[in-house]
Amino acid sequence: MKSESEQRLHARDYIASLAATGRYHFASKDARGALGVSAAASKLALSRLARQKMIASPARGFYVVIPPEYRSLGCLPADQFIPALMKRQGQSYYAGLLSAAQYHGAAHHRPQEFQVLLAKARRPIHCGQVRVAFIVRKRLQDVPVQSFNTPRGTILVSTPEATAVDLVGYHHHAGGLDQVATILSELAEQIDPQKLVNAARTAPVPWAQRLGYLLEHVSAAEKAAALKTFVKDAAREAVPLLPGANKEDARRDTAWKLLINTDLEPEL
């Protein structure tokens, strides 16, 4: 049986060897096998490294190696470990909403949490100062995504068009409709009108109704022209611009089949 000092040394060597080959994540069972010690001894050695902020555990049985530049964060940034974690757990995913907007250069404010969309609900991740929120998205596999490079690999992110659709559908996760309109004003430049229709087909029709109105409101009507045709054919009834708010005295927008029950005040 290895001594405690040998375990500590070998645990340090193990994570150093991972980092040297470009790997910044590992499973607890992998570490135990590499160290050649009991489960209890392996857990003790990893706990010691975690206290020194050399590693962290964003999920049960899953560890990340923390380079010196992220020690103050207490974890790897979320986009540098989420792809590996999702692959390990066999889950389809994409980074979306405010996190996706940031990738597309349209995040008005830096998000306080990294937002990931999944097919099934799961609890949020708290790892050091890193926060990851998971949002359930129906028809996840149909949502258009693209790949972005990170310092530790690549990550799947919703396209500008899919991001716009999701921001409207999950406006309560994005700071409200005013904030969504602000982001859309910045995101509009990257939106392809026909791709926007394709993205809208993966979501409830009322999301497209609201999105088209918001794009017109932020002077991006040309981006919503094809969407207006889609809404004309697909929308069956007028819906409120702000779900759950009072609809009394709301004016009607016939083009988008909306009841305008709130005043928008984006930061343009």
C-alpha positions as CSV (number, residue, x, y, z in Angstrom):
1,M,0.0,0.0,0.0
2,K,1.4,3.4,-1.0
3,S,2.1,5.9,1.8
4,E,0.0,9.1,2.1
5,S,2.8,11.2,0.7
6,E,3.2,8.9,-2.3
7,Q,-0.6,9.1,-2.9
8,R,-0.5,12.9,-2.9
9,L,2.5,13.0,-5.2
10,H,1.0,10.5,-7.6
11,A,-2.3,12.3,-7.6
12,R,-0.5,15.5,-8.6
13,D,1.4,13.6,-11.2
14,Y,-1.8,12.1,-12.6
15,I,-3.5,15.4,-13.1
16,A,-0.3,17.0,-14.5
17,S,0.0,14.2,-17.0
18,L,-3.6,14.7,-18.1
19,A,-3.1,18.5,-18.6
20,A,0.2,17.8,-20.5
21,T,-1.8,15.8,-23.0
22,G,-4.6,18.4,-23.3
23,R,-7.1,16.6,-21.1
24,Y,-8.7,18.6,-18.4
25,H,-11.4,16.2,-17.2
26,F,-11.5,12.7,-15.8
27,A,-13.8,10.3,-14.0
28,S,-13.2,9.3,-10.4
29,K,-12.8,5.6,-11.4
30,D,-10.1,6.6,-13.9
31,A,-8.2,8.3,-11.2
32,R,-8.5,5.3,-8.9
33,G,-7.2,3.0,-11.6
34,A,-4.3,5.3,-12.4
35,L,-3.3,5.7,-8.8
36,G,-3.6,2.0,-8.0
37,V,-5.1,2.6,-4.6
38,S,-8.4,1.9,-2.8
39,A,-11.5,3.9,-3.5
40,A,-11.2,5.6,0.0
41,A,-7.6,6.5,-0.6
42,S,-8.3,7.8,-4.1
43,K,-11.2,9.9,-2.7
44,L,-8.9,11.3,0.0
45,A,-6.2,12.2,-2.5
46,L,-8.7,14.0,-4.8
47,S,-10.3,15.8,-1.9
48,R,-6.9,17.1,-1.0
49,L,-6.2,18.4,-4.5
50,A,-9.7,20.0,-4.6
51,R,-9.0,21.9,-1.4
52,Q,-5.9,23.3,-3.1
53,K,-8.1,24.3,-6.1
54,M,-6.1,22.1,-8.4
55,I,-9.2,20.1,-9.4
56,A,-12.9,20.5,-9.0
57,S,-16.0,18.3,-9.3
58,P,-18.9,19.9,-11.2
59,A,-20.8,16.6,-11.2
60,R,-20.8,13.4,-9.2
61,G,-17.8,11.2,-10.3
62,F,-16.6,13.9,-12.8
63,Y,-13.6,16.1,-12.2
64,V,-11.9,18.9,-14.0
65,V,-8.3,20.0,-13.8
66,I,-8.0,23.7,-13.0
67,P,-5.1,25.5,-14.8
68,P,-3.4,28.3,-12.7
69,E,-5.2,31.0,-14.6
70,Y,-8.6,29.7,-13.3
71,R,-7.7,28.9,-9.7
72,S,-9.4,32.1,-8.5
73,L,-12.6,30.9,-10.3
74,G,-12.4,27.5,-8.5
75,C,-13.4,25.6,-11.6
76,L,-12.9,25.5,-15.3
77,P,-15.3,27.9,-17.2
78,A,-18.5,26.1,-18.0
79,D,-18.0,26.0,-21.8
80,Q,-14.7,24.2,-21.3
81,F,-16.2,21.2,-19.4
82,I,-19.9,21.0,-20.4
83,P,-19.2,19.2,-23.7
84,A,-17.1,16.5,-21.9
85,L,-19.7,16.1,-19.2
86,M,-22.6,15.8,-21.6
87,K,-20.7,13.3,-23.7
88,R,-19.8,11.3,-20.6
89,Q,-23.5,11.2,-19.5
90,G,-24.8,10.5,-23.0
91,Q,-26.9,13.7,-23.2
92,S,-27.6,15.9,-26.2
93,Y,-27.2,19.5,-25.4
94,Y,-26.5,23.0,-26.7
95,A,-25.5,26.3,-25.2
96,G,-28.3,28.7,-25.7
97,L,-30.1,31.9,-24.7
98,L,-27.8,34.5,-23.1
99,S,-24.7,32.2,-23.4
100,A,-25.3,31.7,-27.1
101,A,-25.9,35.4,-27.6
102,Q,-22.5,36.0,-26.1
103,Y,-20.9,33.7,-28.6
104,H,-22.6,35.6,-31.4
105,G,-21.4,38.9,-30.0
106,A,-24.8,40.0,-28.9
107,A,-24.8,39.7,-25.1
108,H,-25.7,43.1,-23.7
109,H,-24.6,42.1,-20.2
110,R,-22.3,39.2,-19.2
111,P,-24.6,36.3,-18.1
112,Q,-24.4,35.4,-14.5
113,E,-24.8,31.7,-15.3
114,F,-24.0,29.6,-18.3
115,Q,-27.2,28.4,-19.9
116,V,-27.5,24.9,-21.4
117,L,-30.6,23.4,-23.1
118,L,-31.4,19.7,-22.6
119,A,-34.1,17.3,-23.5
120,K,-34.7,16.4,-19.8
121,A,-34.6,18.4,-16.6
122,R,-31.5,18.2,-14.4
123,R,-30.3,20.2,-11.4
124,P,-28.0,23.2,-11.9
125,I,-24.3,23.0,-11.4
126,H,-22.4,25.1,-8.8
127,C,-18.6,24.7,-9.2
128,G,-16.5,27.3,-7.5
129,Q,-17.8,30.6,-8.9
130,V,-19.2,28.9,-12.0
131,R,-22.9,28.5,-12.3
132,V,-24.7,26.4,-15.0
133,A,-28.4,26.4,-15.5
134,F,-30.2,23.7,-17.5
135,I,-33.4,24.5,-19.4
136,V,-35.6,21.9,-21.0
137,R,-36.2,22.3,-24.7
138,K,-38.7,20.2,-26.6
139,R,-37.5,19.0,-30.0
140,L,-33.9,19.6,-28.9
141,Q,-32.5,17.4,-31.7
142,D,-34.2,19.6,-34.3
143,V,-32.8,22.9,-33.1
144,P,-30.1,24.3,-35.5
145,V,-26.7,24.5,-33.8
146,Q,-23.1,25.3,-34.7
147,S,-19.7,24.5,-33.2
148,F,-17.4,27.0,-31.5
149,N,-13.8,26.5,-30.4
150,T,-12.9,26.8,-26.8
151,P,-9.4,26.5,-25.2
152,R,-10.3,22.9,-24.3
153,G,-12.1,21.7,-27.5
154,T,-15.4,22.6,-29.1
155,I,-18.9,23.4,-27.9
156,L,-22.3,23.2,-29.6
157,V,-24.2,26.5,-29.6
158,S,-27.6,27.4,-31.0
159,T,-27.3,29.4,-34.3
160,P,-28.2,33.1,-34.3
161,E,-31.7,32.2,-35.6
162,A,-32.3,29.5,-33.1
163,T,-31.0,31.7,-30.3
164,A,-33.5,34.4,-31.3
165,V,-36.3,31.9,-31.2
166,D,-35.3,30.6,-27.8
167,L,-34.8,34.0,-26.3
168,V,-38.4,34.9,-27.0
169,G,-39.7,31.5,-25.8
170,Y,-37.7,31.6,-22.6
171,H,-37.7,35.4,-22.1
172,H,-38.0,34.8,-18.3
173,H,-34.5,33.2,-18.4
174,A,-33.2,36.2,-20.3
175,G,-34.2,39.1,-18.2
176,G,-37.6,39.7,-19.7
177,L,-38.9,41.0,-23.1
178,D,-37.1,44.3,-22.8
179,Q,-33.8,42.6,-22.5
180,V,-34.6,40.2,-25.3
181,A,-35.5,43.1,-27.6
182,T,-32.1,44.7,-26.7
183,I,-30.2,41.5,-27.6
184,L,-32.3,41.0,-30.8
185,S,-31.2,44.5,-31.9
186,E,-27.6,43.3,-31.7
187,L,-28.2,39.8,-33.0
188,A,-30.3,40.8,-36.0
189,E,-27.3,41.5,-38.2
190,Q,-26.4,37.8,-38.2
191,I,-29.9,36.5,-38.8
192,D,-30.8,34.9,-42.1
193,P,-34.6,35.4,-42.7
194,Q,-35.1,31.9,-44.2
195,K,-33.0,30.1,-41.6
196,L,-35.1,32.0,-39.0
197,V,-38.3,30.4,-40.4
198,N,-36.6,27.0,-40.2
199,A,-35.6,27.6,-36.6
200,A,-39.1,28.8,-35.8
201,R,-40.5,25.5,-37.0
202,T,-38.9,23.7,-34.0
203,A,-40.9,25.8,-31.5
204,P,-44.5,26.7,-30.7
205,V,-46.0,29.1,-33.2
206,P,-46.6,31.9,-30.6
207,W,-42.8,32.2,-30.2
208,A,-42.6,33.2,-33.9
209,Q,-45.5,35.6,-33.5
210,R,-43.7,37.4,-30.7
211,L,-40.3,37.2,-32.3
212,G,-41.5,38.8,-35.5
213,Y,-43.1,41.7,-33.6
214,L,-39.9,42.3,-31.6
215,L,-37.7,42.3,-34.7
216,E,-39.9,44.9,-36.2
217,H,-39.8,46.9,-33.0
218,V,-36.0,47.1,-33.1
219,S,-36.0,48.2,-36.7
220,A,-35.1,44.7,-38.2
221,A,-38.3,44.2,-40.2
222,E,-36.4,42.9,-43.2
223,K,-35.2,40.0,-41.1
224,A,-38.8,39.1,-40.1
225,A,-40.4,39.2,-43.6
226,A,-40.2,35.5,-44.3
227,L,-41.3,34.8,-40.7
228,K,-44.4,36.9,-41.3
229,T,-45.5,34.6,-44.1
230,F,-44.9,31.6,-41.8
231,V,-47.0,33.2,-39.1
232,K,-49.8,34.1,-41.5
233,D,-50.1,30.4,-42.5
234,A,-49.4,28.8,-39.1
235,A,-50.9,31.0,-36.4
236,R,-54.4,30.0,-35.5
237,E,-55.2,32.7,-32.9
238,A,-54.1,35.9,-31.4
239,V,-51.8,35.5,-28.4
240,P,-50.6,38.0,-25.8
241,L,-47.1,39.6,-26.4
242,L,-46.3,39.0,-22.7
243,P,-47.6,35.6,-21.6
244,G,-49.5,35.7,-18.3
245,A,-50.0,39.5,-18.2
246,N,-53.3,41.2,-18.3
247,K,-54.9,41.2,-21.8
248,E,-57.6,43.8,-21.1
249,D,-57.4,46.9,-23.3
250,A,-54.6,45.3,-25.3
251,R,-54.4,46.6,-28.8
252,R,-54.3,44.0,-31.6
253,D,-51.5,43.6,-34.1
254,T,-53.2,41.9,-37.0
255,A,-50.0,41.1,-38.9
256,W,-48.5,39.1,-36.1
257,K,-51.8,38.0,-34.5
258,L,-50.7,39.5,-31.2
259,L,-52.4,41.2,-28.3
260,I,-50.0,44.0,-27.3
261,N,-50.3,43.9,-23.6
262,T,-47.0,45.5,-22.6
263,D,-44.8,48.4,-23.6
264,L,-41.3,47.5,-24.7
265,E,-38.4,49.6,-23.6
266,P,-35.2,48.0,-25.1
267,E,-31.8,49.6,-24.6
268,L,-31.0,50.5,-28.2
